[in-house]
Amino acid sequence: MPAHTARAEPAHAATSSPAGNAVAIRLGGWRSTLVSLNEIGARSVEDLVGKLAPFGFVVAPREDEEEYVVVSGSPLPPDESAWLAHAPRGGGEAWSRFQRALAEAYAQFAGTPEGLRGHRGSGAFTFSWPPGPFSNSAGEGGAAQALLRATALVAPEHHDQTSLRLLALLLYLATARHTEHGGLILHSSAVARDGDGFLFLGESDAGKTSVATWSREANRPALGDDVNFLIARDEGFLVAAAPSPKLSPAGYSQETPSVRAVFLLHKADEDALVPLSPMRTASALFAAFLQAPPGGSLSPDAIGHAFGVACRVSRLVPGYELHFKRGPSFWRLIDRELPPRECLGA
C-alpha cells in the first residue's frame, strides 16, 4: 500500500459489534469506539457524531477495538451487569476491572464539595484506565490491562457543551497516542496535492483558513484548517485532518498524504518563498504543537518527546516562509519550487 494512501474503512452504520449502541471515531492514525451508558451519554455521542459524520471521522466499530471511550450521565449505572453488555470480545475481565475502578474514583469525586460544585456547574468528570501515556506502571492485573485502554466521561446533564467536552477529550487522547508513536498534533492547516501533503503554520489570524479555502479553489483538497495530525512512518510522516470545535468552512479531506514541505505563513502584498533552516523549521513545528490545545497539556515527558519529533520532521522535509497575497496564486511558487513527483519522474 503506498504511504500516502488511507486504508478504506466503512462509514458508520448499524452493526452487531460487542457494544451494540457504539460507534467509532477515527482521528488520524488513532481510533476509538464510543460507548454510551444512558440517555445523557447517548445524546452527547449523537450530537458529536452528527457533527463529524459528514466529514468521514465516524466509522463502524470493530470487534478487535483496543481503545474505548465511555460516555455517561450522572449517576453511573450501578449494576455491573449493565456494563458487561458493552464488554469487548475477549476483554470481559479487563472491562470489569475498569468499571470497578471508575465507580470507586467517581464515588470519591462526587463525595467531595469540590466535585459536587463542579457537577452543579456542568463540569464533567473524566477517568482513564490503565495509567496513561509514558507510564511504566502495569497497575492492577498486570499484563491483562494491555488488552484494553478505556476512558470515561461522566457529565451531570446533557447540554451543548457536553459534546464539545467529548470532542476535546477525543483530541487529547488522539494527541497522546500519536505522540507515543512518534507523531504530533499541529495548530496548522494542511492541503493535499497529488499524494503530497503541505503544512501551513501560523498563529491565529495568520491565514491558515484562508490558505485552505484558496487551495480548494486551486483543486487542492484541504485536510484540516486548524489542527492536523502527523503520523510517523519508517520513511517519513503522513498528515491527517483533525476536527476542531469550530468546524472548518473549507471542509475536511480524509486523504493522508506524505508530508512534502512546511510553510510558515506571512500575509504580504506579493507572493514569495524564503527557505528556512532545519532549526527554524523545527522551532516553528514545536510552537505549532504547543499552540494546539491538546499538545501543551501533555506530560513533560511527552512534550519533550514531541520536540524530538519536530526535529526529525525538519531533517526530512524542507521549510519555508510563505509570504502570500489574497487568492491562490501562491501555489504557482510552490509548484515551481516543489513540482509534483510525476514531473520529477518519481
Secondary structure, 3 states (H helix, E strand, C coil): CCCCCCCCCCECCCCCCCCCCCEEEEECCEEEEEEECCHHHHHHHHHHHHHHHHHCCEECCCCCCCEEEEEEECCCCCCHHHHHCCCCCCCHHHHHHHHHHHHHHHHHHHCCHHHHHHHHCCCCEEEEECCCCCCCCCCCCHHHHHHCEEEEEEECCCCHHHHHHHHHHHHHHHHHHHHHCCCEEEEEEEEEECCEEEEEECCCCCCHHHHHHHHHHCCCCECCCCEEEEEEECCEEEEEEECCCCCCCCCCCCCCCEEEEEEEEEECCCCEEEEECHHHHHHHHHHHHHHCHHHHCCCHHHHHHHHHHHHHHHHHCCEEEEEECCCCCHHHHHHHHCCCHHHHCC
